Amino acid sequence: MPRLDHSKIISKGLRIGTRKLKTGEIYYAQITLKGEKYATVKPIIDIKGDNISYENGSKKNRDIAKRYAFEMQHQIKKRQITTYTIEHLFSLTNKTAIVTGGAGHLGLAMAKGLADFGANVTITGRSKLNKSFGKNINYVLCDVTNRKEFQKAVSELDTIDILINNAFNEDRKKPEEITETDWAHAMNNMLNHVFFCSQAVMPRMLSQGSGSIINISSIYGFLGTDQRVFSEVPSPSVFYSAAKGGVLQLTKRLATEYGSKGIRVNTISPGAFPKKKVGQPGRPGYINNLSSKSPMQRVGQPEEIAGAAVYLASNASSFVTGHNLVVDGGWSAW
């Protein structure tokens, strides 16, 4: 059977939607050709099986529908088209996610965002914590710079659909103060583990033919640092910028390597999301400096990073890979 040109089918009026039946999610298409609506011809595709059935219609129309239905099924399985409603596009129900550094400022916001959309989330951290993080969120003590520890955490999960490489640890120093040991430590805590954690989940994602890896970079991975902003606090160290720039390039490399295998790799680059530290003053001057760098004239709130994570983790971004999603209130738009 000759391959159908899906773009031509759409131009002829193919409309795709979903129905919920007792058997699960059922996908259907209603076809119009040359302005004639084949209202009774609805090829029904059950993605969970290989069954295709047809409702009513003449033999001629059923034959046309059959050709379209088989081609649609092929393209759906190849992820060349999606057939979800908006609700289903963003759903993470039955998905398993790992968020490294997930108990931290932005990490927890992203973990909660994934959980709110149905994912079962494992968050990792280096500190012993006896607290609940909410529904569908499980905390695992794990130092991601220790490859064996992270591989053990991965081995305890049945599936892995989403990995957010968020963990990092930084000591802020001036360039002239940085030693070779400082540099090696920084790269291990901000860049090396991003690769090795990704490497650890790859076999599982390759075997299932799907997966989404989201690496957390920073606007300082592609912008210079305006030292005027940091009159009250130390500025991010030079190795922070170097590592975050490396994360951006690592993302592109992995995206091009594994895109054809169903694995998407993207980056989120946050702007100013300052964390208020317990027992310390609010630093209004610093916050004002940060706010002045954004056209929105404010800093970001942790929950504002969650939407970006859900988008890149879900089928809403099924044709997005190798991308850097900047969430900075317009800082980099000046």
ZAMARGU-4260 file (C-alpha; in steps of 0.2 Angstrom, whole numbers, plus 5000, padded with zeros to 4 digits):
<rodrens>
0) 5000/5000/5000 | 5008/5017/4995 | 5012/5029/5009 | 5000/5043/5011 | 5005/5061/5013
5) 4998/5066/5030 | 4999/5084/5026 | 4988/5082/5011 | 4976/5072/5022 | 4975/5087/5034
10) 4972/5099/5020 | 4957/5088/5015 | 4949/5089/5032 | 4956/5076/5043 | 4951/5079/5061
15) 4958/5069/5075 | 4951/5068/5092 | 4948/5056/5107 | 4934/5046/5115 | 4935/5038/5132
20) 4927/5020/5132 | 4927/5007/5145 | 4941/4998/5135 | 4953/5013/5137 | 4958/5028/5126
25) 4951/5026/5109 | 4956/5038/5095 | 4946/5042/5080 | 4947/5052/5064 | 4933/5060/5054
30) 4937/5062/5036 | 4931/5075/5023 | 4936/5074/5004 | 4933/5088/4992 | 4921/5096/5004
35) 4910/5080/5005 | 4909/5075/5023 | 4910/5057/5026 | 4901/5059/5043 | 4898/5041/5045
40) 4916/5035/5042 | 4926/5035/5057 | 4941/5024/5057 | 4944/5020/5076 | 4961/5016/5081
45) 4965/5008/5098 | 4983/5013/5102 | 4984/4999/5115 | 4981/4986/5102 | 4981/4983/5083
50) 4962/4983/5081 | 4954/4994/5068 | 4936/4994/5066 | 4924/5005/5055 | 4907/5011/5058
55) 4894/5012/5044 | 4898/5020/5027 | 4898/5012/5010 | 4911/4999/5004 | 4920/5013/4994
60) 4921/5024/5009 | 4926/5011/5021 | 4941/5007/5009 | 4946/5025/5009 | 4945/5025/5028
65) 4954/5009/5030 | 4969/5016/5020 | 4969/5032/5031 | 4967/5022/5047 | 4982/5011/5044
70) 4993/5025/5039 | 4987/5035/5054 | 4991/5020/5065 | 5008/5019/5058 | 5012/5037/5060
75) 5005/5037/5078 | 5017/5022/5083 | 5031/5031/5074 | 5027/5047/5084 | 5025/5057/5068
80) 5008/5063/5073 | 4999/5064/5090 | 4981/5061/5093 | 4978/5069/5110 | 4967/5082/5117
85) 4975/5096/5127 | 4971/5087/5143 | 4980/5072/5137 | 4995/5081/5129 | 5000/5087/5147
90) 4995/5072/5157 | 5009/5062/5165 | 4998/5049/5172 | 5007/5032/5175 | 5024/5041/5171
95) 5039/5038/5182 | 5051/5053/5185 | 5067/5057/5194 | 5071/5074/5199 | 5089/5076/5206
100) 5091/5089/5219 | 5072/5088/5220 | 5071/5094/5238 | 5078/5111/5234 | 5071/5128/5229
105) 5067/5125/5211 | 5069/5106/5211 | 5054/5103/5223 | 5043/5115/5213 | 5046/5105/5197
110) 5044/5088/5206 | 5027/5095/5213 | 5022/5100/5196 | 5025/5083/5188 | 5016/5075/5203
115) 5001/5086/5200 | 5000/5081/5182 | 5000/5062/5188 | 5018/5057/5188 | 5026/5046/5201
120) 5041/5056/5206 | 5057/5051/5215 | 5067/5065/5221 | 5085/5063/5226 | 5096/5073/5239
125) 5111/5071/5249 | 5103/5076/5266 | 5094/5064/5278 | 5076/5071/5278 | 5061/5064/5288
130) 5047/5074/5280 | 5033/5072/5267 | 5034/5080/5251 | 5017/5077/5245 | 5007/5065/5235
135) 5016/5054/5223 | 5033/5061/5228 | 5046/5049/5236 | 5063/5055/5243 | 5078/5045/5241
140) 5095/5048/5249 | 5107/5049/5235 | 5123/5059/5230 | 5121/5060/5211 | 5140/5063/5210
145) 5142/5045/5216 | 5138/5035/5200 | 5135/5019/5210 | 5122/5027/5222 | 5113/5035/5207
150) 5113/5018/5197 | 5106/5010/5213 | 5092/5022/5214 | 5088/5019/5195 | 5088/5000/5197
155) 5074/5001/5211 | 5062/5009/5198 | 5052/4998/5186 | 5052/5011/5173 | 5059/5028/5170
160) 5050/5040/5158 | 5057/5057/5164 | 5074/5063/5171 | 5077/5081/5177 | 5095/5084/5180
165) 5093/5098/5193 | 5106/5095/5207 | 5121/5107/5209 | 5132/5113/5222 | 5142/5129/5221
170) 5155/5139/5232 | 5155/5156/5225 | 5173/5163/5223 | 5182/5176/5212 | 5191/5169/5197
175) 5208/5173/5205 | 5204/5163/5220 | 5199/5147/5211 | 5211/5132/5213 | 5212/5117/5202
180) 5203/5107/5216 | 5189/5120/5216 | 5187/5119/5197 | 5187/5100/5197 | 5174/5100/5212
185) 5163/5112/5203 | 5163/5103/5186 | 5159/5087/5195 | 5144/5095/5205 | 5137/5105/5190
190) 5141/5096/5174 | 5149/5079/5175 | 5134/5071/5184 | 5122/5078/5171 | 5130/5067/5159
195) 5132/5052/5170 | 5114/5052/5177 | 5108/5054/5159 | 5119/5039/5154 | 5112/5029/5169
200) 5094/5030/5163 | 5098/5028/5144 | 5097/5009/5144 | 5079/5009/5151 | 5073/5023/5140
205) 5081/5014/5124 | 5073/4998/5129 | 5055/5006/5130 | 5058/5017/5115 | 5054/5033/5124
210) 5059/5046/5137 | 5062/5064/5141 | 5078/5071/5149 | 5077/5089/5155 | 5094/5097/5160
215) 5093/5113/5171 | 5105/5126/5165 | 5105/5145/5168 | 5104/5161/5158 | 5123/5162/5164
220) 5126/5148/5153 | 5124/5159/5138 | 5125/5177/5145 | 5138/5187/5153 | 5136/5191/5172
225) 5132/5209/5175 | 5142/5213/5191 | 5132/5228/5195 | 5118/5217/5201 | 5129/5208/5214
230) 5134/5223/5224 | 5126/5215/5240 | 5130/5197/5237 | 5144/5187/5228 | 5141/5184/5210
235) 5140/5167/5202 | 5157/5160/5200 | 5166/5158/5183 | 5165/5139/5184 | 5146/5141/5186
240) 5145/5149/5169 | 5157/5137/5161 | 5147/5122/5168 | 5130/5128/5163 | 5136/5132/5146
245) 5142/5114/5145 | 5125/5108/5150 | 5118/5117/5135 | 5130/5109/5123 | 5128/5092/5131
250) 5109/5094/5129 | 5111/5097/5110 | 5123/5083/5108 | 5112/5070/5117 | 5096/5076/5108
255) 5104/5073/5091 | 5111/5056/5096 | 5095/5049/5103 | 5081/5058/5094 | 5078/5044/5082
260) 5076/5032/5096 | 5062/5041/5104 | 5072/5050/5118 | 5070/5069/5119 | 5083/5080/5128
265) 5080/5098/5132 | 5086/5111/5144 | 5077/5124/5155 | 5087/5140/5158 | 5080/5149/5173
270) 5083/5168/5176 | 5082/5176/5193 | 5074/5165/5206 | 5082/5170/5222 | 5080/5159/5237
275) 5076/5168/5254 | 5088/5160/5266 | 5081/5156/5284 | 5088/5168/5297 | 5095/5180/5284
280) 5087/5197/5280 | 5077/5199/5264 | 5091/5208/5254 | 5079/5221/5246 | 5093/5230/5237
285) 5098/5213/5229 | 5080/5209/5224 | 5078/5226/5216 | 5094/5224/5206 | 5088/5207/5200
290) 5071/5214/5196 | 5078/5229/5186 | 5086/5216/5174 | 5068/5210/5168 | 5056/5219/5157
295) 5043/5212/5170 | 5052/5221/5184 | 5051/5207/5196 | 5060/5190/5200 | 5053/5173/5197
300) 5043/5162/5209 | 5048/5143/5211 | 5031/5138/5204 | 5034/5147/5188 | 5047/5135/5183
305) 5035/5120/5185 | 5025/5123/5170 | 5041/5123/5159 | 5046/5106/5167 | 5028/5098/5164
310) 5028/5104/5146 | 5045/5097/5142 | 5041/5081/5151 | 5024/5078/5143 | 5018/5074/5125
315) 5014/5092/5123 | 5032/5094/5118 | 5033/5078/5108 | 5041/5087/5093 | 5053/5097/5104
320) 5071/5091/5107 | 5088/5100/5108 | 5079/5115/5114 | 5084/5128/5128 | 5068/5134/5136
325) 5072/5151/5144 | 5062/5156/5159 | 5069/5173/5164 | 5055/5186/5164 | 5063/5193/5148
330) 5080/5196/5155 | 5089/5189/5140 | 5077/5199/5128 | 5085/5216/5131
</rodrens>
